[in-house]
């Protein structure tokens, strides 16, 4: 066992001797920190003059939201929001700069955001003007309209009746009316993690691409495979280094982001329903639970990326094509969305979101794209990480065997 740890140490040493790896790692930490503090840097301007710093704006909006925290998201609260928004002057494009908005409507801006998420559809574009002219009947129908929009969204993306029924079954377990709460700390952290994950998967691929292909390129594979531990412990040490490095790297980045984010926004809102972030979400989860899951998904996605990178590295002769392949694997799913009124497109979209980077996008694991397994449906936030872990576990022995059985020339 001592030999295994010594070999692992040397693999880490090789990693940190590469300048590109060290620079990439440092940049990820710096960019992750910068992402968290960027929203509070600078000021808001009107007519070229600073009217409020972004940090003061954040504190003010937080105070407004905290005053409403704990209230039921019901007809009474929606009508209060409507009355507040009715003070906004008509026909003003930049209404958020008006005195009326800041005096009356701004304290209810978070209520407007949640209401808009539930009411909005292509047939009913919910705007500030719509909010200002709501009737009591419309406010009464919030949860009915929300459910209709959830069904309509699934139908428009090719979902079948069974999948829609399963979604409604999940939604029936969600407590209604929602209890409003300030949740900016958690919603912001979810966004920051996704941004950090974009850098993480890219740098992990750069760091691990030479794991095996680098030995081929430098022709040290022949020496390693004929050495005492070349066909067993050395390969295991390479795999262990890749997995442990990816897990620790991503975990430290996420924890740093969490500390900074909660220091700025506070931890208020852990027990709020996830519907405070996305009113159309059908799962009975709290905002805090959802963000903890996203943090775990980012670590799993990093291990998943490491498994794929090392498998491709064992198959190719040079690190550069490994990096190209991983860049395509990680970034193409970010820009492709195969949504349309077709069951085939829906299946393809479900496959697309199984790639590492999409696991870290908070909206994909908590979407209504259920996975059918042996005649039953499985929630995406359960299926996606399980798939990634199983895929990774399968890749390790394949990588091990690929390098072990390489022909020495």
CORTARA-V871589 format. One record per backbone hydrogen bond with DSSP energy under -1.0 kcal/mol. NH is the residue of the N-H (numbers start at 0). CO is the residue of the C=O. If there is no record, write none. Layout:
BEGIN
nh=(NH;NH)
co=(CO;CO)
END
This chain:
BEGIN
nh=(4;5;6;7;8;9;10;11;12;13;14;15;17;21;22;23;24;25;26;27;28;29;30;31;32;33;34;35;36;37;39;40;43;45;48;50;51;53;56;57;58;59;60;61;62;63;64;65;66;69;70;72;73;77;78;79;80;81;82;83;84;85;86;87;94;96;97;101;102;103;105;107;108;111;112;113;114;115;116;117;118;119;120;130;131;133;138;139;140;141;144;145;146;147;148;149;150;151;152;153;154;155;157;158;163;164;165;166;167;168;169;170;171;172;173;179;186;187;188;189;190;191;192;193;194;195;196;197;198;199;200;201;202;203;204;205;206;207;208;210;215;216;217;219;220;223;224;226;231;233;235;236;237;238;239;240;241;242;243;244;245;246;247;248;249;250;251;252;253;254;255;256;257;258;259;260;261;262;263;264;265;271;273;275;276;277;280;284;286;287;289;290;291;292;293;294;295;296;297;298;299;300;301;302;303;304;305;306;307;308;309;310;311;312;313;315;322;323;324;325;326;327;328;329;330;331;334;335;338;341;345;346;347;348;349;350;351;352;353;354;358;363;366;369;370;372;375;377;381;382;383;385;386;387;388;389;390;391;392;393;394;395;397;398;399;400;401;402;403;404;405)
co=(0;1;2;3;4;5;6;7;8;9;10;11;14;17;18;19;20;21;22;23;24;25;26;27;28;29;30;31;32;33;36;37;51;48;45;43;43;41;52;53;54;55;56;57;58;59;60;61;62;179;67;177;71;73;74;75;76;77;78;79;80;81;83;84;92;93;94;97;98;99;100;104;105;107;108;109;110;111;112;113;114;115;123;126;127;130;134;135;136;138;140;141;142;143;144;145;146;147;148;149;150;151;154;153;159;160;161;162;163;164;165;166;167;169;170;70;182;183;184;185;186;187;188;189;190;191;192;193;194;195;196;197;198;199;200;201;202;203;204;207;211;212;213;214;214;219;220;223;228;228;231;232;233;234;235;236;237;238;239;240;241;242;243;244;245;246;247;248;249;250;251;252;253;254;255;256;257;258;259;260;261;268;284;272;273;273;277;282;271;269;285;286;287;288;289;290;291;292;293;294;295;296;297;298;299;300;301;302;303;304;305;306;307;308;309;311;318;319;320;321;322;323;324;325;326;327;331;331;336;339;341;342;343;344;345;346;347;348;350;351;354;360;363;367;377;375;372;370;378;378;379;381;382;383;384;385;386;387;388;389;390;391;393;394;395;396;397;398;399;400;402)
END
